[in-house]
Amino acid sequence: MSNITGVADGQDRSRILVAARRFVVIGALGAAALLGRALPVEAVPLPQHPCTPALEQLLAEWDAAGFEMPSKPGQAIAHGRNGRVSSGPEVTYMTNQIRQAVWDCRHGNVPAVRERVALVAERLHQRS
């Protein structure tokens, strides 16, 4: 089918609408993914387990560190507050460990929480 017959049949207009819808949906999903990655955990209160105080302390330290999520997966340098510097993959790793620790705490896996908190706390206290 030529472009002229596509316009005559109204199919060219529908292709533009489909492309526009696809663009809007992809943009909305991308924004949701970025917003979801901005914070390591959702703003849902933690359950009261033996792991809660250590996890709350780690979350406070993470907030104080102020690392921004890397804009690229392999970003070389990620800056935080007070001169903190880390690599992008390191910040992503710490964020994932915090998320997993929160999940473990909600499900009562206290030993796993302690291990993850220790890993992230050690990396947070390293200065570059």
C-alpha positions in Angstrom: 0.0 0.0 0.0 1.4 3.4 -0.9 1.4 6.3 1.4 -1.2 8.1 -0.6 -3.8 5.3 -0.3 -3.0 5.0 3.4 -3.8 8.7 3.8 -6.9 8.3 1.7 -8.1 5.4 3.8 -7.5 7.2 7.1 -4.9 4.6 8.1 -2.0 7.1 8.3 -3.9 9.0 11.0 -4.5 5.9 13.0 -0.8 5.0 12.9 0.0 8.5 14.3 -2.5 8.0 17.1 -1.0 4.6 17.9 2.5 6.0 18.0 1.3 8.9 20.2 -0.3 6.5 22.6 2.8 4.3 22.7 4.9 7.4 23.4 2.7 8.5 26.3 2.6 5.0 27.8 6.3 4.5 27.6 6.9 8.0 29.1 4.6 7.2 32.0 6.2 3.9 32.6 9.7 5.5 32.5 8.6 8.2 34.9 7.1 5.6 37.3 10.4 3.6 37.1 12.5 6.6 37.9 10.3 7.7 40.8 10.3 4.2 42.1 14.1 4.1 42.1 14.5 7.5 43.8 14.0 6.0 47.3 15.3 2.7 48.4 12.0 1.8 50.2 8.4 2.9 50.1 7.0 5.2 52.7 5.3 2.3 54.5 5.9 1.9 58.2 8.1 -1.0 59.2 6.7 -3.8 61.3 7.9 -4.1 64.9 10.5 -6.9 64.8 13.9 -7.2 66.5 15.4 -5.9 63.2 13.4 -2.7 63.1 15.7 -0.4 65.2 18.8 -1.4 63.2 17.0 -0.9 59.9 15.6 2.4 61.0 19.1 3.6 61.9 20.5 2.4 58.6 17.7 4.3 56.7 18.5 7.5 58.7 22.2 7.1 57.7 21.2 6.5 54.1 19.1 9.7 54.1 22.0 11.6 55.7 24.4 10.3 53.0 22.1 11.8 50.3 23.2 9.7 47.4 21.3 10.3 44.2 20.4 7.3 42.0 22.8 7.0 39.1 21.4 8.2 35.8 23.2 5.4 34.0 23.8 1.8 35.1 27.6 2.1 34.9 27.9 5.7 36.1 31.5 6.1 37.4 30.9 8.6 40.2 27.8 9.2 42.4 28.0 12.1 44.8 26.3 12.3 48.1 26.2 14.9 50.9 29.2 16.0 52.9 31.8 15.0 50.3 30.6 11.4 50.1 31.5 9.8 46.8 30.8 6.3 45.5 30.3 4.6 42.1 27.0 4.3 40.4 26.9 0.4 40.7 27.8 0.7 44.4 24.9 3.1 45.1 22.6 0.8 43.2 23.9 -2.2 45.1 23.3 -0.5 48.5 19.8 0.6 47.4 18.9 -3.0 46.5 20.3 -4.3 49.7 18.3 -1.8 51.7 15.1 -2.8 49.8 15.8 -6.4 50.4 16.5 -5.8 54.1 13.1 -4.1 54.4 11.4 -7.0 52.7 13.3 -9.5 55.0 12.3 -7.5 58.0 8.6 -7.4 57.0 8.8 -11.2 56.6 10.6 -11.8 59.9 14.0 -12.9 58.5 16.1 -11.2 61.2 19.5 -12.8 60.4 19.3 -11.7 56.7 18.4 -8.2 57.8 21.3 -8.0 60.2 23.7 -9.2 57.4 22.4 -6.7 54.9 22.4 -3.8 57.4 26.0 -4.6 58.2 27.0 -4.7 54.5 25.4 -1.4 53.7 26.6 0.3 56.9 30.2 -0.7 56.2 30.0 0.7 52.7 28.4 3.9 53.9 31.1 4.5 56.4 33.9 4.1 53.8 35.1 7.5 52.6 36.6 8.0 49.2 
